[in-house]
Amino acid sequence: METSNPLVPATYDLVWSVVAVITVALAVVASVSLSRAARRLSPWLAFAWAALIVLVPVLGAVAWLGVGRRTEPGVRPPR
């Protein structure tokens, strides 16, 4: 019995597998980063970030790594 699907080339399987691994790795990195920064966040804000990372893995993780971990409650960035 043939193990590969003749309608889908093996390259597509490989590419989508790599995309899935990268997505999971990005979500894990963002989750670890969030867990380390959770002490300086309010419980609701930490929960909101965690929900965003889990429900929208790529956008949530990129948003946390790009913006979220730099923000501190009550402290305004310099102008």
The 8 nearest C-alpha neighbors of each residue, nearest first, counted from 0:
[[1, 2, 3, 4, 5, 6, 7, 9],
 [0, 2, 3, 4, 5, 6, 9, 7],
 [3, 1, 0, 4, 5, 9, 7, 8],
 [4, 2, 1, 5, 9, 7, 8, 6],
 [3, 5, 6, 7, 2, 8, 1, 9],
 [6, 4, 7, 3, 8, 9, 1, 2],
 [7, 5, 4, 8, 3, 9, 11, 12],
 [8, 6, 4, 5, 9, 11, 12, 3],
 [7, 9, 10, 11, 6, 5, 12, 4],
 [8, 10, 12, 11, 13, 7, 3, 4],
 [9, 11, 13, 8, 12, 14, 7, 15],
 [12, 10, 14, 13, 9, 8, 15, 7],
 [13, 11, 9, 15, 10, 14, 16, 8],
 [12, 14, 10, 16, 11, 15, 17, 9],
 [13, 15, 11, 17, 16, 12, 10, 18],
 [16, 14, 18, 12, 17, 13, 19, 11],
 [15, 17, 13, 19, 14, 18, 12, 20],
 [16, 18, 20, 14, 15, 19, 21, 13],
 [19, 17, 15, 21, 16, 20, 22, 14],
 [18, 20, 22, 16, 17, 21, 15, 23],
 [21, 19, 17, 23, 22, 18, 24, 16],
 [20, 22, 24, 18, 19, 23, 25, 17],
 [23, 21, 19, 25, 20, 24, 18, 57],
 [22, 24, 26, 20, 25, 21, 27, 19],
 [25, 23, 21, 27, 26, 22, 20, 28],
 [26, 24, 22, 28, 23, 27, 21, 29],
 [25, 27, 23, 29, 24, 28, 60, 56],
 [28, 26, 30, 24, 29, 25, 31, 23],
 [29, 27, 25, 31, 30, 26, 24, 32],
 [28, 30, 32, 26, 60, 27, 31, 33],
 [31, 29, 33, 27, 32, 28, 26, 34],
 [32, 30, 34, 28, 33, 29, 27, 35],
 [31, 33, 29, 35, 30, 34, 28, 36],
 [34, 32, 30, 36, 31, 35, 37, 29],
 [33, 35, 31, 37, 36, 32, 30, 38],
 [36, 34, 32, 33, 37, 31, 38, 30],
 [35, 37, 33, 34, 38, 39, 32, 40],
 [36, 38, 34, 40, 39, 35, 33, 45],
 [39, 37, 36, 40, 35, 41, 34, 42],
 [38, 40, 37, 36, 41, 71, 72, 35],
 [41, 39, 37, 38, 45, 44, 42, 72],
 [40, 42, 44, 43, 45, 39, 37, 38],
 [43, 41, 45, 44, 46, 40, 37, 47],
 [44, 42, 46, 45, 41, 47, 40, 48],
 [43, 45, 47, 41, 46, 42, 40, 48],
 [44, 46, 42, 48, 43, 47, 40, 37],
 [45, 47, 43, 49, 44, 48, 50, 42],
 [48, 46, 44, 50, 45, 49, 43, 51],
 [47, 49, 51, 45, 50, 46, 52, 44],
 [50, 48, 46, 52, 51, 47, 45, 53],
 [51, 49, 47, 53, 48, 52, 54, 46],
 [50, 52, 59, 48, 54, 49, 53, 55],
 [51, 53, 59, 56, 49, 60, 50, 55],
 [52, 54, 50, 56, 51, 55, 49, 26],
 [55, 53, 51, 52, 50, 56, 59, 49],
 [56, 54, 59, 52, 51, 53, 58, 57],
 [57, 55, 52, 59, 53, 26, 60, 58],
 [56, 58, 60, 59, 55, 61, 22, 26],
 [59, 57, 61, 60, 55, 56, 62, 52],
 [60, 58, 52, 51, 62, 56, 55, 61],
 [59, 61, 63, 52, 29, 57, 62, 58],
 [60, 62, 64, 58, 63, 59, 65, 57],
 [63, 61, 59, 65, 60, 66, 64, 58],
 [64, 62, 67, 60, 66, 61, 65, 68],
 [63, 65, 61, 62, 66, 60, 68, 67],
 [66, 64, 62, 63, 61, 67, 68, 69],
 [67, 65, 63, 62, 69, 68, 64, 70],
 [68, 66, 63, 69, 70, 64, 65, 62],
 [67, 69, 70, 66, 63, 64, 36, 65],
 [70, 68, 67, 66, 71, 65, 64, 63],
 [71, 69, 67, 68, 72, 66, 74, 76],
 [70, 72, 74, 73, 69, 39, 40, 68],
 [71, 73, 74, 70, 40, 39, 41, 75],
 [72, 74, 71, 75, 70, 76, 40, 39],
 [75, 73, 72, 71, 76, 70, 77, 69],
 [74, 76, 77, 73, 71, 72, 70, 78],
 [75, 77, 78, 74, 70, 71, 69, 73],
 [78, 76, 75, 74, 70, 69, 71, 73],
 [77, 76, 75, 74, 70, 69, 73, 71]]
